[in-house]
């Protein structure tokens, strides 16, 4: 999970791991907290055209991963590796959510 500033701090306080955007991109945010997430490593996988050889070369050279839609467009299906990664992330998230509800309902979250 990526986050910045107050959002990242709030997520950490809830006990979740979060990676600062500036740590992920290796670019410090602008003064005043501006333009934190407008970076090719974040938007390249969504906006990059994997069918365009020049863009594909750039994306691969910068280790920018395609988003799910991009992979569907490129391959016609989502590969097993991505499916497993997304499934792991989804089950971890739902397990944490279920635990939070359980703790609240049993009085441990008060």
C-alpha positions in Angstrom: 0.0 0.0 0.0 1.3 3.5 -0.9 0.4 6.7 0.9 1.8 10.0 1.8 1.6 12.6 4.5 -1.3 12.5 6.9 -2.9 9.6 5.1 0.2 7.4 5.6 0.4 8.4 9.2 -3.3 7.6 9.9 -2.9 4.2 8.2 0.2 3.4 10.3 -1.7 4.3 13.5 -4.3 1.7 12.5 -1.5 -0.8 12.5 -1.1 -1.3 8.7 2.1 -1.3 6.8 2.3 1.5 4.2 5.1 2.7 2.0 5.6 6.4 1.6 5.2 7.6 -2.0 8.5 9.5 -1.9 10.3 6.3 -0.7 8.7 4.3 -3.5 9.4 6.9 -6.2 12.8 8.0 -4.8 11.7 11.6 -5.4 11.0 14.0 -2.5 7.6 15.6 -2.5 7.4 19.3 -3.4 7.3 21.8 -0.5 3.8 22.1 0.8 3.0 18.5 0.0 2.2 19.1 -3.6 2.5 16.7 -6.5 3.2 13.6 -4.3 1.7 10.9 -6.5 2.2 12.3 -10.0 5.1 10.1 -11.0 5.6 7.5 -13.8 6.1 4.7 -11.2 2.6 5.3 -10.0 0.7 6.4 -13.1 2.9 4.7 -15.8 1.3 1.3 -15.3 -2.2 2.8 -15.7 -1.5 5.4 -18.5 1.3 3.8 -20.4 0.5 2.1 -23.7 2.1 -1.3 -23.6 1.3 -1.8 -27.3 3.4 1.2 -28.3 7.0 -0.2 -28.6 8.6 3.1 -27.5 6.4 3.4 -24.4 6.8 -0.3 -23.6 10.6 0.1 -23.8 10.4 3.0 -21.4 8.1 1.2 -19.0 10.2 -1.9 -18.9 13.5 0.0 -18.5 12.0 1.8 -15.5 10.5 -1.4 -14.0 7.0 0.0 -14.2 4.5 -2.7 -13.8 1.2 -2.7 -15.8 -2.0 -2.4 -14.0 -4.6 -5.2 -14.3 -6.3 -3.5 -17.3 -3.0 -3.0 -19.0 -2.1 -6.7 -18.5 -5.6 -7.7 -19.9 -5.0 -5.5 -22.9 -1.5 -6.7 -23.5 -2.0 -10.5 -22.9 -5.8 -10.9 -23.2 -5.8 -12.4 -19.7 -4.4 -11.8 -16.3 -1.4 -14.0 -15.6 -1.2 -16.5 -12.8 1.5 -14.5 -11.0 -0.6 -11.4 -10.9 -3.8 -13.3 -9.9 -1.9 -14.9 -7.0 -0.5 -11.5 -5.9 -3.9 -9.8 -6.0 -5.5 -12.8 -4.2 -2.9 -12.6 -1.4 -3.4 -8.9 -1.0 -7.2 -9.2 -1.0 -7.3 -12.0 1.6 -4.8 -10.1 3.8 -6.9 -7.0 3.6 -10.2 -8.8 4.3 -8.7 -10.8 7.1 -7.5 -7.6 8.8 -11.0 -6.1 8.2 -12.7 -9.1 9.7 -10.4 -9.1 12.7 -11.1 -5.4 13.3 -14.9 -6.1 13.3 -14.4 -9.1 15.6 -12.3 -7.1 18.0 -14.9 -4.3 18.0 -17.8 -6.7 18.6 -16.1 -8.5 21.4 -15.0 -5.3 23.1 -11.3 -5.5 22.3 -11.4 -2.6 19.9 -12.9 -0.1 22.4 
